[in-house]
Amino acid sequence: DREKFKKLLIDLRLSSKSNVGKALRIVVKGDREADLGAIQELMDMLKETKNTRFALVTDMESGDKKELEQK
């Protein structure tokens, strides 16, 4: 349920701020098969709930890793 998830995101953000003293950092891991519409919807929910500290992480293919290692 979208509204319950948004409430959870708000609660986590507020809890992190009061209990840890730092902003919540969220990592979203996706891959080649990730549904871009779902990722966009998640990013919209993060924005709506003022969770603005997040990173998108993807897996690199072995050829991409080798190219980076050579640089």
DSSP file (Angstrom, degrees, kcal/mol; ACC not computed):
  #  RESIDUE AA STRUCTURE BP1 BP2  ACC     N-H-->O    O-->H-N    N-H-->O    O-->H-N    TCO  KAPPA ALPHA  PHI   PSI    X-CA   Y-CA   Z-CA
    1    1 A D     >        0   0    0      0, 0.0     4,-2.1     0, 0.0     5,-0.2   0.000 360.0 360.0 360.0 123.6    0.0    0.0    0.0
    2    2 A R  H  >  +     0   0    0      1,-0.2     4,-2.3     2,-0.2     5,-0.2   0.876 360.0  49.9 -58.1 -44.3    1.5    3.3   -1.2
    3    3 A E  H  > S+     0   0    0      1,-0.2     4,-2.2     2,-0.2    -1,-0.2   0.886 110.4  49.9 -67.7 -38.6    0.3    5.4    1.8
    4    4 A K  H  > S+     0   0    0      2,-0.2     4,-2.2     1,-0.2    -1,-0.2   0.904 111.5  49.5 -64.6 -40.6    1.6    2.9    4.4
    5    5 A F  H  X S+     0   0    0     -4,-2.1     4,-2.4     2,-0.2    -2,-0.2   0.904 109.8  50.6 -65.6 -41.1    5.0    2.9    2.6
    6    6 A K  H  X S+     0   0    0     -4,-2.3     4,-2.1     2,-0.2    -1,-0.2   0.899 109.8  50.6 -63.0 -40.0    5.1    6.7    2.6
    7    7 A K  H  X S+     0   0    0     -4,-2.2     4,-2.8     2,-0.2    -2,-0.2   0.908 109.5  51.4 -63.2 -41.3    4.3    6.8    6.3
    8    8 A L  H  X S+     0   0    0     -4,-2.2     4,-2.7     1,-0.2    -2,-0.2   0.910 108.7  51.0 -60.9 -43.3    7.1    4.3    6.9
    9    9 A L  H  X S+     0   0    0     -4,-2.4     4,-2.1     2,-0.2    -1,-0.2   0.897 112.0  47.0 -61.7 -40.6    9.5    6.4    5.0
   10   10 A I  H  X S+     0   0    0     -4,-2.1     4,-2.6     2,-0.2     5,-0.2   0.937 112.5  49.4 -65.7 -46.7    8.5    9.5    7.0
   11   11 A D  H  X S+     0   0    0     -4,-2.8     4,-2.6     1,-0.2    -2,-0.2   0.900 111.4  49.4 -60.3 -41.9    8.8    7.5   10.3
   12   12 A L  H  X S+     0   0    0     -4,-2.7     4,-2.6     2,-0.2    -1,-0.2   0.911 111.0  49.7 -64.0 -42.4   12.3    6.2    9.3
   13   13 A R  H  X S+     0   0    0     -4,-2.1     4,-2.0    -5,-0.2    -2,-0.2   0.938 114.8  43.4 -62.0 -46.8   13.5    9.7    8.4
   14   14 A L  H  X S+     0   0    0     -4,-2.6     4,-2.3     1,-0.2     5,-0.2   0.888 114.0  50.8 -67.5 -39.0   12.3   11.2   11.7
   15   15 A S  H  X>S+     0   0    0     -4,-2.6     4,-3.2    -5,-0.2     5,-0.5   0.912 109.7  50.1 -64.8 -43.2   13.6    8.3   13.7
   16   16 A S  I  X>S+     0   0    0     -4,-2.6     4,-1.9     1,-0.2     5,-1.2   0.918 111.5  49.0 -61.1 -43.7   17.0    8.5   12.1
   17   17 A K  I  <5S+     0   0    0     -4,-2.0     4,-0.3     4,-0.2    -1,-0.2   0.914 120.0  35.6 -63.3 -44.2   17.2   12.3   12.8
   18   18 A S  I  <5S+     0   0    0     -4,-2.3    -2,-0.2    -5,-0.1    -1,-0.2   0.860 126.6  35.3 -82.6 -35.3   16.2   12.0   16.5
   19   19 A N  I  <5S+     0   0    0     -4,-3.2    -3,-0.2    -5,-0.2    -2,-0.2   0.836 133.2  22.8 -88.7 -34.8   17.9    8.7   17.4
   20   20 A V  I  <<S-     0   0    0     -4,-1.9    -3,-0.2    -5,-0.5    -2,-0.1   0.670  92.9-131.1-105.1 -23.4   21.1    8.8   15.3
   21   21 A G  S   <S+     0   0    0     -5,-1.2     2,-0.3    -4,-0.3    -4,-0.2   0.594  74.9  94.4  81.3  10.7   21.3   12.6   14.8
   22   22 A K  S    S-     0   0    0     -6,-1.1    -1,-0.3     3,-0.0    -2,-0.2  -0.918  82.6 -94.5-132.4 158.4   21.9   12.2   11.1
   23   23 A A        -     0   0    0     -2,-0.3     2,-0.2     1,-0.1    -9,-0.1  -0.438  48.0-102.9 -69.2 144.3   19.8   12.2    8.0
   24   24 A L        -     0   0    0    -11,-0.2     2,-0.5    -2,-0.1    29,-0.4  -0.474  32.7-153.8 -66.1 133.8   18.6    8.9    6.7
   25   25 A R        -     0   0    0     -2,-0.2     2,-0.4    27,-0.1    29,-0.2  -0.967   9.4-163.2-114.3 125.0   20.5    7.7    3.7
   26   26 A I  E     -a   54   0A   0     27,-2.3    29,-2.3    -2,-0.5     2,-0.5  -0.878   5.7-159.3-111.2 136.5   18.7    5.3    1.4
   27   27 A V  E     -a   55   0A   0     -2,-0.4     2,-0.6    27,-0.2    29,-0.2  -0.973   3.2-163.0-116.9 124.9   20.3    3.1   -1.2
   28   28 A V  E     -a   56   0A   0     27,-3.2    29,-3.1    -2,-0.5     2,-0.5  -0.932   8.4-161.0-108.1 116.6   18.2    1.8   -4.1
   29   29 A K  E     +a   57   0A   0     -2,-0.6     2,-0.3    27,-0.2    29,-0.2  -0.864  18.2 164.7-103.3 127.8   19.8   -1.2   -5.9
   30   30 A G  E     -a   58   0A   0     27,-2.9    29,-0.7    -2,-0.5     2,-0.3  -0.774  15.3-162.7-129.4 174.6   18.6   -2.0   -9.3
   31   31 A D    >   -     0   0    0     -2,-0.3     3,-1.9    27,-0.2    29,-0.0  -0.813  48.1 -70.8-145.5-171.6   19.7   -4.1  -12.3
   32   32 A R  T 3  S+     0   0    0      1,-0.3    26,-0.0    -2,-0.3    -2,-0.0   0.800 128.8  49.9 -57.4 -33.0   19.1   -4.5  -16.0
   33   33 A E  T 3  S+     0   0    0      2,-0.1    -1,-0.3     3,-0.0     3,-0.0   0.429  81.1 127.5 -89.0   1.3   15.7   -6.0  -15.4
   34   34 A A    <   -     0   0    0     -3,-1.9     2,-0.8     1,-0.1     3,-0.1  -0.305  67.1-117.3 -62.1 139.4   14.5   -3.3  -13.0
   35   35 A D     >  -     0   0    0      1,-0.2     4,-2.0     2,-0.0     3,-0.4  -0.694  19.6-155.7 -78.8 111.6   11.2   -1.7  -13.9
   36   36 A L  H  > S+     0   0    0     -2,-0.8     4,-2.4     1,-0.2     5,-0.2   0.826  92.1  57.2 -61.5 -32.6   12.0    2.0  -14.6
   37   37 A G  H  > S+     0   0    0      2,-0.2     4,-2.3     1,-0.2    -1,-0.2   0.900 107.1  48.2 -63.9 -40.7    8.4    3.0  -13.8
   38   38 A A  H  > S+     0   0    0     -3,-0.4     4,-2.3     2,-0.2    -2,-0.2   0.883 111.3  50.2 -67.5 -38.2    8.7    1.5  -10.3
   39   39 A I  H  X S+     0   0    0     -4,-2.0     4,-2.5     2,-0.2    -2,-0.2   0.912 110.9  49.1 -66.1 -41.9   12.0    3.2   -9.7
   40   40 A Q  H  X S+     0   0    0     -4,-2.4     4,-2.3     2,-0.2    -2,-0.2   0.910 111.0  50.2 -62.7 -42.2   10.5    6.5  -10.8
   41   41 A E  H  X S+     0   0    0     -4,-2.3     4,-2.3     2,-0.2    -2,-0.2   0.907 110.7  49.6 -62.7 -41.7    7.5    6.0   -8.5
   42   42 A L  H  X S+     0   0    0     -4,-2.3     4,-2.5     2,-0.2    -2,-0.2   0.922 110.1  50.2 -62.8 -44.4    9.9    5.2   -5.6
   43   43 A M  H  X S+     0   0    0     -4,-2.5     4,-2.1     1,-0.2    -2,-0.2   0.884 109.5  51.8 -62.3 -38.4   11.9    8.3   -6.3
   44   44 A D  H  X S+     0   0    0     -4,-2.3     4,-2.7     2,-0.2    -1,-0.2   0.916 110.1  48.8 -62.1 -43.4    8.7   10.4   -6.3
   45   45 A M  H  X S+     0   0    0     -4,-2.3     4,-1.9     2,-0.2    -2,-0.2   0.889 109.0  52.8 -65.1 -38.3    7.7    8.9   -2.9
   46   46 A L  H  <>S+     0   0    0     -4,-2.5     5,-3.0     1,-0.2    -1,-0.2   0.920 112.0  45.9 -61.8 -42.4   11.2    9.7   -1.5
   47   47 A K  H ><5S+     0   0    0     -4,-2.1     3,-1.5     3,-0.2    -2,-0.2   0.926 111.1  51.8 -64.9 -45.2   10.8   13.3   -2.7
   48   48 A E  H 3<5S+     0   0    0     -4,-2.7    -1,-0.2     1,-0.3    -2,-0.2   0.822 112.6  45.9 -61.4 -32.0    7.2   13.5   -1.3
   49   49 A T  T 3<5S-     0   0    0     -4,-1.9    -1,-0.3    -5,-0.2    -2,-0.2   0.274 116.1-114.3 -96.9  11.1    8.4   12.2    2.1
   50   50 A K  T < 5 +     0   0    0     -3,-1.5     2,-1.1     1,-0.2    -3,-0.2   0.770  68.9 142.4  61.4  30.1   11.4   14.5    2.2
   51   51 A N      < +     0   0    0     -5,-3.0    -1,-0.2    -6,-0.2    -2,-0.1  -0.777  13.3 156.1 -95.4  86.6   13.9   11.7    2.0
   52   52 A T        +     0   0    0     -2,-1.1     2,-0.9     1,-0.1    -1,-0.2   0.450  45.2  84.0 -98.2  -1.6   16.3   13.5   -0.3
   53   53 A R        +     0   0    0    -29,-0.4   -27,-2.3    -3,-0.1     2,-0.3  -0.810  61.7 125.4-104.4  93.9   19.5   11.6    0.6
   54   54 A F  E     -a   26   0A   0     -2,-0.9     2,-0.4   -29,-0.2   -27,-0.2  -0.985  41.2-150.6-146.5 157.3   19.5    8.5   -1.6
   55   55 A A  E     -a   27   0A   0    -29,-2.3   -27,-3.2    -2,-0.3     2,-0.5  -0.958  11.8-138.9-128.4 146.1   21.7    6.8   -4.1
   56   56 A L  E     -a   28   0A   0     -2,-0.4     2,-0.4   -29,-0.2   -27,-0.2  -0.922  24.3-171.3-103.4 127.4   20.9    4.6   -7.0
   57   57 A V  E     -a   29   0A   0    -29,-3.1   -27,-2.9    -2,-0.5     2,-0.3  -0.956   5.3-178.8-123.0 137.3   23.3    1.6   -7.3
   58   58 A T  E     -a   30   0A   0     -2,-0.4     2,-0.3   -29,-0.2   -27,-0.2  -0.920  31.3-106.5-129.3 158.6   23.5   -0.9  -10.2
   59   59 A D        -     0   0    0    -29,-0.7     2,-0.4    -2,-0.3   -27,-0.1  -0.632  32.4-137.4 -80.8 141.1   25.6   -3.9  -10.9
   60   60 A M        -     0   0    0     -2,-0.3     2,-0.1   -29,-0.0    -1,-0.0  -0.777  16.7-119.2 -97.4 145.4   28.3   -3.5  -13.4
   61   61 A E    >>  -     0   0    0     -2,-0.4     4,-2.0     1,-0.1     3,-0.6  -0.455  31.2-107.5 -76.0 158.1   29.0   -6.2  -16.0
   62   62 A S  H 3> S+     0   0    0      1,-0.3     4,-2.2     2,-0.2     5,-0.2   0.843 120.4  55.0 -58.7 -35.6   32.5   -7.8  -16.0
   63   63 A G  H 3> S+     0   0    0      1,-0.2     4,-1.9     2,-0.2    -1,-0.3   0.882 107.5  49.9 -64.5 -37.8   33.5   -5.9  -19.1
   64   64 A D  H <> S+     0   0    0     -3,-0.6     4,-2.0     2,-0.2    -2,-0.2   0.887 109.5  51.6 -66.2 -39.8   32.6   -2.6  -17.5
   65   65 A K  H  X S+     0   0    0     -4,-2.0     4,-2.3     1,-0.2    -2,-0.2   0.919 109.1  49.7 -63.4 -44.1   34.6   -3.5  -14.4
   66   66 A K  H  X S+     0   0    0     -4,-2.2     4,-1.5     1,-0.2    -1,-0.2   0.898 109.3  52.3 -62.1 -40.5   37.7   -4.3  -16.5
   67   67 A E  H  X S+     0   0    0     -4,-1.9     4,-0.7     1,-0.2    -1,-0.2   0.908 111.0  46.9 -63.0 -42.2   37.4   -1.0  -18.4
   68   68 A L  H >< S+     0   0    0     -4,-2.0     3,-0.8     1,-0.2    -1,-0.2   0.889 108.8  55.0 -66.3 -39.3   37.2    1.0  -15.1
   69   69 A E  H 3< S+     0   0    0     -4,-2.3    -1,-0.2     1,-0.2    -2,-0.2   0.820 105.1  54.2 -63.9 -30.5   40.2   -1.0  -13.7
   70   70 A Q  H 3<        0   0    0     -4,-1.5    -1,-0.2     1,-0.2    -2,-0.2   0.695 360.0 360.0 -76.8 -19.2   42.3    0.0  -16.7
   71   71 A K    <<        0   0    0     -3,-0.8    -1,-0.2    -4,-0.7    -2,-0.2   0.473 360.0 360.0 -79.5 360.0   41.6    3.7  -16.3
